[in-house]
Amino acid sequence: MLCVPKGGGRFFTKILSLGILWALVIYTLYQFRTITIDVPVPHLNSRFLLQKRLDPLTRHADSTTESVDLEPFVDKSPSLSEDNLIEDIQKRMPNLPIVYWNKNKNKPMGLNNTCARFPSMFDLEFNNLYWQTLRTTNGTFQLYGAYLDKRANNRLGPTVRILGMIDRIEPTIVTYCQFWFDGKKDPVLGKEFRVQVHMKWGNYKQGIYQPYLIACVIPQKYRDHIPQSISLVEKQCDNATNNLRVIYDRPAQKKDFAVCVKGLDFLHEDLSVRLVEWIELLNLLGADKVFFYELQVHPNISKVLRHYEQEGKVQVTPINLAGGQPNAPSFQHLYLTKKTNHKRQNELIPYNDCFYKHMYQYRYIALLDIDEVIMPLEGTTWKELMDKVLPKALKINKEERASYNVRNVYFLDDLIHNHGWFKEIPRYMHMLQHVYRTKNFTKPGQYVKCFHNTEKVLTLHNHFPLSCLGSGCTSYPIETTDAQLHHYRADCVKTLKKSCEEFRKTSVMDTTIWKFKDPLVARVTATLRTLGFFSGSETSTLNNSIRKR
């Protein structure tokens, strides 16, 4: 039998307890070695520790080297030289004579050191990006563009026409034109006269900007020369606060048709898919190019326009409102919605700017909205249509008309819902799906659209020329058996609300547009696919349906 001294058991128990406690301490310390604790210590490495805690790429740098090889995609193009910058400005602001100024900026130009000096581009008074200002003792001029008119029917002879707006109904102030010619250090002076580009829509009041076309006749001695830029001043010796590049683009031969579109105002409305169908249809009809003006548009519309600009089918010009009118996104749209008369007058600027920029390039220019199409009933092109119309018009009067107008008929959105969708046509083809129209056309002369003769028109409006060269504003009405203006709307215009109910009661099916069905569906689908408007599965289904057709 083993004898334990008195008190020995208690001593043994203590030794055993201390051993167990020491083992627990050792084990705990060992476990803490695997835990990383970031403690903000105020020494040189504290910034690195903070970065390590916040930056997920840095935190994992110990476990992978993949992030070392990553490189963000950034534009590494070199900075533009001054000459390249000048070229870029000229593209963005075609009405500014920046190239001409840059070539002559170090030359003394003017009548003398204090009189009629050639203005520096930095001394011009700009308004809302694209406008230049002339302040007179009786009204303020906002000037937008200048164009050389050397057409045969212009009885004034070579004339620079300046498009702008004046806050007077009939300005009594006399202004002068300072013409600047290449190789000549002093300006050539002339007196202007103006033609008002408007109709009395209810805001024919002093203080409200009215559109004008100002004529500056080139003096006889210089009629064979091309002015590079022009300034408008109140007194002949004034140093100008405006200087517009004179636009004169005259190719050897004219093409047939172009389309001008007023300032697009669709910031919150995505009409991109419908716009693709419309552009492709105009191209099939023979429009060489569509010239858009842009106020505010949805990002998808911008994507579509950029695509077609790259293809050379459209050209987009940003534009805004002159003077103190609002140009902030959304607010501008609200303003134009509520101020309808102001809207109509502002639209005259892009219409006439487009006409004068391209009047030497095309025989006919049509002003269309993106829900309108001039549709020939026979044949498939506008050229075929005009080849048929011109002999009829000349048989009545041997002189060519200033315009050829097409009567309006509505293809209303809700007419299709009474008849259902056409299964063999993709639903996104709005015009091909909407082939029910009102039986009756709007009255002759109402809501028409025209092919404008570029040799005859002086100023124009949405529906008709306002003033013309030669024998006046003659317009030939194209027979409805030859062509009709397809107008795709949710409803009739407000002024036709009463008539619209009658229109709806007498709808008829009109499949004239279906002669373009196969090429139009193929083109639109290909473009939408290129621009990423379809998911992968939808694209596969579409491809199969197109192959079956």
Helices and strands as residue ranges (DSSP letters): H 8-32, H 46-54, H 56-59, G 66-69, H 82-92, H 98-104, G 121-123, E 126-127, E 131-136, E 139-149, E 159-166, E 176-181, E 188-196, E 210-217, G 220-222, E 227-233, E 244-247, E 255-266, H 272-285, E 289-297, H 299-311, E 314-318, H 331-338, H 340-358, E 362-367, E 372-376, H 382-396, E 403-406, E 408-412, G 413-418, H 430-433, E 436-438, E 449-453, E 457-460, E 465-468, E 475-477, E 483-489, G 494-496, H 497-505, E 507-509, G 512-516, H 517-530, H 536-548
